[in-house]
Amino acid sequence: MIRLLLVFGLSGLSVLLMNFGFLGFHMRTSGSPGGNAGAPGQFNGRTCATSGCHSGGSSFRAGMISSNIPASGYVPGQTYTITGTVMESGRSKFGFEITPQDSSGNLIGTLVRTNTAETKIVNGAKSMTHTTSGTSGSGNMKSWSFDWTAPVAGSGDFAFWGAFNASNSNSSNSGDIILTSNLQIEEDRTGVGLRDEFAANIFIGPNPTQDNLRIRFIEPLDQKLDLLLIDLSGKKELTRTLRRGSLEQVIDVENSNAGLYNLLLLNR
């Protein structure tokens, strides 16, 4: 049996802008209060090294943030796993803050805490950081993982911004190594292009189904459409062309693998 997520294209978006005042920060084993992840759209890219907490500044290191988001980009509404990893020789205590933001500092998507012992959400739900129990590393490294649910279609590209602390555990703000990293993420735009009001004029069902999928229109199509079934890894399971003038078309999905799929309808 397959179950569908219907993607019709861009939707009108209401954007809630939230302004946060300057947050004084000092060394906290219980985690960052937020706003120190190096995101350029918030506090001019501030980190815990530039907010008066740690001396010595920060340096950039690529590849510290990873995810299972496919190369084609995130699919709206889907949930993915994000991992931050810091490695530094001779260090055994670590910290982090990661935030998904666009260039204007707007939160993109929703953070989901999956490790309640070692991570927590801060900064008005914009950032994930460590807890006191989540600072101890092993083998000169430490990783933290959490989930992220993608926003609605049309939210656009963004980045996960992160700042990491490889502490020397001397109970002062000197000698710690502050590293920044980011992971650029694109939106999967496969389904963008079909006018929004089209969704109100179509029936697609049954959902879920295990044999046939029926596509029915209130008015005959005035153009050809491409129908795609795409699994959550981004792989195309099935493609069909809906003919101009069609009022109804039945798609045989009996031989499709059971699972959750995105159904995309695209302008020709």
N, C-alpha and C positions, 0 to 999 in steps of 0.2 A: 504494500500500500504506500502511496506517496502522499505527502502533504505539501501544500503550496504556500509560498509567500508572494503576494502579488505586488509587482513594482511597475508603476505606470509612468514614472518620470518625475520632474521637478514639482514640488509642492510649495505653496506660499509659506514662508517662515516668519515667525515672530521671534525676534532676538531680544533676550533679556540681558541688559548690560549691568554688571555689578561692579561697583568701585570699592576698593579696599584701601584703607589708610596704611601708612607705613607701619610695619610690625617690627618692633625692637626684637632682637634675637640674641641669644647667648647659647652656649654649648648645652645641648639637651640630649641625654641618652634616650629619652622617651620619644624623640622624633622632632622633625622640623615643624614649626607652627604653620608653615606654608609661605608661598611667595618667594622661595629661595632656590628655585630649580633651574635658573638661568634662562627662562623663557623671555624672549625679547619684547613680547607684548605686555609683560607685567613687571613693573618696577625696573624697567630698562635692563632686563637680563640679570637681575640680582641673584647672587648665590650666598651661601653662608660665609663665604670668604669676603664678600663685598658689603655685607650688612653689619660689620663690626664684631662678628663672632670669632672668626678664625683669621689669624695673620698669615701673610705669605702669598695671598692671591690664589687664583685657580688656573688650571690648564685644561685644554680640551683633549679628549681621548675618544676616538671613533669606536663604534661597535659595542658600547656598554649597555645599550638598550636593544632588545630583540623582541620579535612577536611572531605569531603564526598567521598574520594577515597576509593573504596571497599577493603576489607581485602585481596582479591586476587591480588591486585596491580593495578597500573595505566595502562590504555589502551592507546597505542600511538595515539596521535592526539586528544584525548578527553580533554574537559575542565572541571575542578573541582573547587569547592569553598574552600578557605583556610581561617580560622579564628584565630586570635590571641586575647587572653583574659587575662587581668591582674586584679587581685583583691588584695586590701590591705586596711586594716582597717584604717580609719581616713584620707585617701587620696582621692583627687578629681581631680587631674591633672596627666595625664599619657602620655607615649610615647612608641614607639616601632620601631624595625626594624626586618624584616623577610627576609630570603634569601634561595632559593632552590639550594643547592650545593652538589657535590660529595666530597669525601675525599681529592681530589686534588685542590678544590676551583673552579672547573668548574661550570658555570651556567647550571642547568638542567631544560629544558622546558622554557616556556615564561610566564612572569608575565603580568596580565591584570588588570588594575585599573577599578574598578566598582563603587567606591565611590570617585568621583573627588573632593568633598569638604573636605574630611577628610584624604585622603591618596595620596601618590605620589610615583613615581618610581625614584630611584637614583642608584648610584654606577655602572654606565655603564649598566643599565637595570637589574642588579643582585638583587636588593633589593627593598622591599616595606617599606615605613615609613609613619609617620603621618604628617599632615600639622598643621598649627597653629589652624585651626578650628577643628582639630581632637584630641585635648588634653583633653577636659573637659569630666570627667566621671560622673557617677551617681550611688549612692548606693555603694560607695567604689570600683567601678569597671569600666572598659572600654573595649570594643571589637571593632576590626576592621576586615573587611572581604574584600577579593579580589579574583579574579579568577586566575587560573594557567592552562595553556595548556600543556599537556604532550608532550614530545619530540618523535622522531622517535624510532621505535623498535630497541632494542639493546643498548639503552642508559644506562640501568642498574639501580641499586638501588642507593638511595641518601637519604638526609634528608632535611627537612625545619629547619633552625636554626634561633633562635630568641632571641633578648635581649629586655627587657622591663624596663621602668622607672616609678616607683610610686613616684611622686615628692611631696615634702613638700611645694612647692611654696614659698620658702623664697628668691628667686632671687639670690641664690648662688649655688656652686657645692657641698655643704655639706648637709647631712641629707636625701638625696634621696635614695630610695631603688632600686637597679639594680638587676634584675632577668633574668636568662637565661633558655631556654627550647629548646627542639627539638622534631621533629616528624619524625620517620624513615619510609621511603616509599620504597616499592618494585615494580618492574616492573612485570606486568602480562605476564608470559612467555608461556601462553597457545599456542601461535602461533609460537614459535621458533622451528626450526628444519627442515623446508623445504628449500632446496637450493634456493638461490636468483634467479638464472637464470630461474627457473621454471615459474616465473611470466610472462616471455616473450612468453611462449609457451601455454598459456591458454586463453580462452575467457569465461567470466562469464557475463551473462546478460539475459534479459534486466535489467537495473538498473536505476530507481526503477522498481519494478514489483509488481503485485498484485495477480498473479496466479502461474505461473511456472518460475523457474530459470534454465537456461540452462548452463551446464558446458561442454565446448568443448576443446579438446586437439589437438595440431598439430600432435603429435605422440602418439601411444598407451601408456598407463601408464605401467611402468615397476614394479610397486608396488601398494599395497593397500594404500588408503588415507582416513583419517577421515575428514569429513566436519562438521563444527559446526557453527550454527548461535547463536550469543551471544548478548544480549541487552546491553545497556550502563551501567546497574547496575551490569553486570557480570553474569546474569542468562542465562542459555542455553535455547534457544527457540526451536532448532531443531538440530538433529544429523543424519548423514548418512554416509555410507561407500561407497567409490568409488572403484569399482572393478579393479583389475589388468587387463590390456589389453583394458580398456575402451577408446573409442575415444569421446564419448558423453554420458552425463547423464542428465536427466531432473528431477528437484526437485520440488515437489508440495509444494508451500508455501501459498496456498489460505487460509488455516485455521490459519496462523500465525497472531499475533496481528500487527497492523500497527505501524510503528516506524522505528528508525535508528538502524541498526545492524552491528556488526563486523562479517565478514565471515572468518573463519579460516580453512586452509587446513594443516593437520598434517600428518607426516610420521607414518605409522603403525610400 
